[in-house]
Amino acid sequence: MIPGQFNYHRPTTVGEASRLLSTLGTEARPLAGGHSLIPMMKLRLATPEHLVDLQGIEGLRGIRREGGRIVVGAMTTQHDLLASNEIAQSLPILHETALLIADPQVRYRGTIGGNVANGDPGNDMPALMMTLGATYRLEGPTGTREVPAADFYQGAYFTALEQGEILTSVSIPLPAAGHGYAYEKLKRKVGDYATAAAAVVLTMAGGKVVSCAIGLTNLSEKPLLATEAAQAVIGTSLDEATLKKAATAAQAIMSPAADARGPVEYRKHVGGVMVVRALQRAAGRAA
Ligand SMILES: Cc1cc2nc3c(=O)[nH]c(=O)nc-3n(C[C@H](O)[C@H](O)[C@H](O)COP(=O)(O)OP(=O)(O)OC[C@H]3O[C@@H](n4cnc5c(N)ncnc54)[C@H](O)[C@@H]3O)c2cc1C
């Protein structure tokens, strides 16, 4: 289908974009890679009167190290993430996850900012960012604030972004040296959103888990941190009983929708399987 009519704006600074979004009100939306918003507009599920394109703003794209953190500009594409040696070496789970998003065509245009700001429970980056303890930089008419990814998601397509605010970068603390990681995603076919997915970052010493974080994608109306499941594996060698306990604890917080990807029971079941696989693969990679 063809989208409805809209006005197109191309600001060159964050301040100008923010002013436009505040002045034009709720009928205005930022446009990044357009690979979530434009399909929604074509289906008339979104009918913004104004699109404020962020492509013309310099400085919103790029990956840099700031002390113990990696800062990724909002307009950095998923392809940029995959091409980055810094990401491959310092944050290999981000490389692994980006590679599981859609297909190369989508990844050439889709941005990290659009992926995390969208609020779609099917997006892969939000649960990963929560697992990594990332924060989002939001710039708007009243100033700048840093919001932890874990506090950003409030419901499906409902986030902490206020009118006029733009997510300008994502800041990710470097995981401990020798950490193990895995992003396990079950999808119906290449290029599909997750039926269920789990992110795990852990550290081990003497064969036992010392620290662990587990995130869940598309298993609720918002991304989840499976805190009790992560707690259940600490101090263990990830024996079979512990893995089962972790899967059960994670399943207890899952509330996926029944949709074309399967009924609720199936999606919770495979959600548990993703948690177990991610824990096992992460442990195998931990130094
Ligand atoms: C066929 C197909 C398959 C896909 N499969 C997957 C998948 O498996 N996993 C996955 O994670 N994604 C998937 N996607 C979505 C893709 O990754 C999108 O590119 C991404 O979700 C949105 O990024 P974008 O840059 O395209 O944002 P846009 O579509 O431009 O924007 C998305 C939303 O975020 C808002 N927004 C964008 N940038 C900002 C910002 N900086 N600050 C504030 N608000 C902002 C927009 O107003 C809009 O509401 C798929 C898309 C397609 C078309």
Ligand as a Chemical Component Dictionary entry (heavy atoms), coordinates in Angstrom:
data_LIG
# 
_chem_comp.id                   LIG 
_chem_comp.type                 NON-POLYMER 
_chem_comp.pdbx_formal_charge   0 
_chem_comp.three_letter_code    LIG 
# 
loop_
_chem_comp_atom.comp_id 
_chem_comp_atom.atom_id 
_chem_comp_atom.alt_atom_id 
_chem_comp_atom.type_symbol 
_chem_comp_atom.charge 
_chem_comp_atom.model_Cartn_x 
_chem_comp_atom.model_Cartn_y 
_chem_comp_atom.model_Cartn_z 
_chem_comp_atom.pdbx_ordinal 
LIG C1  C1  C 0 11.434 -7.204 6.572  1  
LIG C2  C2  C 0 11.907 -6.660 7.893  2  
LIG C3  C3  C 0 12.363 -7.540 8.865  3  
LIG C4  C4  C 0 12.812 -7.048 10.087 4  
LIG N1  N1  N 0 13.277 -7.932 11.030 5  
LIG C5  C5  C 0 13.747 -7.470 12.189 6  
LIG C6  C6  C 0 14.272 -8.354 13.174 7  
LIG O1  O1  O 0 14.339 -9.567 13.005 8  
LIG N2  N2  N 0 14.720 -7.821 14.345 9  
LIG C7  C7  C 0 14.700 -6.474 14.585 10 
LIG O2  O2  O 0 15.134 -6.039 15.646 11 
LIG N3  N3  N 0 14.215 -5.615 13.670 12 
LIG C8  C8  C 0 13.745 -6.071 12.493 13 
LIG N4  N4  N 0 13.260 -5.196 11.566 14 
LIG C9  C9  C 0 13.181 -3.761 11.918 15 
LIG C10 C10 C 0 14.473 -3.041 11.550 16 
LIG O3  O3  O 0 15.555 -3.475 12.366 17 
LIG C11 C11 C 0 14.258 -1.523 11.716 18 
LIG O4  O4  O 0 15.215 -0.922 10.933 19 
LIG C12 C12 C 0 14.342 -0.994 13.131 20 
LIG O5  O5  O 0 13.399 -1.585 13.974 21 
LIG C13 C13 C 0 14.017 0.506  13.172 22 
LIG O6  O6  O 0 15.109 1.223  12.826 23 
LIG P1  P1  P 0 14.964 2.369  11.753 24 
LIG O7  O7  O 0 16.245 3.094  11.774 25 
LIG O8  O8  O 0 14.548 1.757  10.464 26 
LIG O9  O9  O 0 13.827 3.287  12.405 27 
LIG P2  P2  P 0 12.518 3.957  11.805 28 
LIG O10 O10 O 0 11.686 2.934  11.127 29 
LIG O11 O11 O 0 12.875 5.164  11.038 30 
LIG O12 O12 O 0 11.827 4.421  13.168 31 
LIG C14 C14 C 0 11.225 3.499  14.050 32 
LIG C15 C15 C 0 10.532 4.248  15.188 33 
LIG O13 O13 O 0 11.475 4.823  16.065 34 
LIG C16 C16 C 0 11.367 6.263  16.075 35 
LIG N5  N5  N 0 12.737 6.741  16.041 36 
LIG C17 C17 C 0 13.688 6.403  15.147 37 
LIG N6  N6  N 0 14.864 6.938  15.485 38 
LIG C18 C18 C 0 14.654 7.643  16.609 39 
LIG C19 C19 C 0 15.504 8.416  17.460 40 
LIG N7  N7  N 0 16.808 8.528  17.214 41 
LIG N8  N8  N 0 14.954 9.004  18.543 42 
LIG C20 C20 C 0 13.641 8.868  18.810 43 
LIG N9  N9  N 0 12.787 8.139  18.050 44 
LIG C21 C21 C 0 13.300 7.529  16.969 45 
LIG C22 C22 C 0 10.552 6.623  14.837 46 
LIG O14 O14 O 0 9.818  7.811  15.029 47 
LIG C23 C23 C 0 9.657  5.398  14.725 48 
LIG O15 O15 O 0 8.565  5.517  15.602 49 
LIG C24 C24 C 0 12.801 -5.650 10.337 50 
LIG C25 C25 C 0 12.333 -4.764 9.359  51 
LIG C26 C26 C 0 11.891 -5.259 8.151  52 
LIG C27 C27 C 0 11.401 -4.281 7.100  53 
# 
loop_
_chem_comp_bond.comp_id 
_chem_comp_bond.atom_id_1 
_chem_comp_bond.atom_id_2 
_chem_comp_bond.value_order 
_chem_comp_bond.pdbx_ordinal 
LIG C1  C2  SING 1  
LIG C2  C3  SING 2  
LIG C2  C26 DOUB 3  
LIG C3  C4  DOUB 4  
LIG C4  N1  SING 5  
LIG C4  C24 SING 6  
LIG N1  C5  DOUB 7  
LIG C5  C6  SING 8  
LIG C5  C8  SING 9  
LIG C6  O1  DOUB 10 
LIG C6  N2  SING 11 
LIG N2  C7  SING 12 
LIG C7  O2  DOUB 13 
LIG C7  N3  SING 14 
LIG N3  C8  DOUB 15 
LIG C8  N4  SING 16 
LIG N4  C9  SING 17 
LIG N4  C24 SING 18 
LIG C9  C10 SING 19 
LIG C10 O3  SING 20 
LIG C10 C11 SING 21 
LIG C11 O4  SING 22 
LIG C11 C12 SING 23 
LIG C12 O5  SING 24 
LIG C12 C13 SING 25 
LIG C13 O6  SING 26 
LIG O6  P1  SING 27 
LIG P1  O7  DOUB 28 
LIG P1  O8  SING 29 
LIG P1  O9  SING 30 
LIG O9  P2  SING 31 
LIG P2  O10 DOUB 32 
LIG P2  O11 SING 33 
LIG P2  O12 SING 34 
LIG O12 C14 SING 35 
LIG C14 C15 SING 36 
LIG C15 O13 SING 37 
LIG C15 C23 SING 38 
LIG O13 C16 SING 39 
LIG C16 N5  SING 40 
LIG C16 C22 SING 41 
LIG N5  C17 SING 42 
LIG N5  C21 SING 43 
LIG C17 N6  DOUB 44 
LIG N6  C18 SING 45 
LIG C18 C19 SING 46 
LIG C18 C21 DOUB 47 
LIG C19 N7  SING 48 
LIG C19 N8  DOUB 49 
LIG N8  C20 SING 50 
LIG C20 N9  DOUB 51 
LIG N9  C21 SING 52 
LIG C22 O14 SING 53 
LIG C22 C23 SING 54 
LIG C23 O15 SING 55 
LIG C24 C25 DOUB 56 
LIG C25 C26 SING 57 
LIG C26 C27 SING 58 
# 
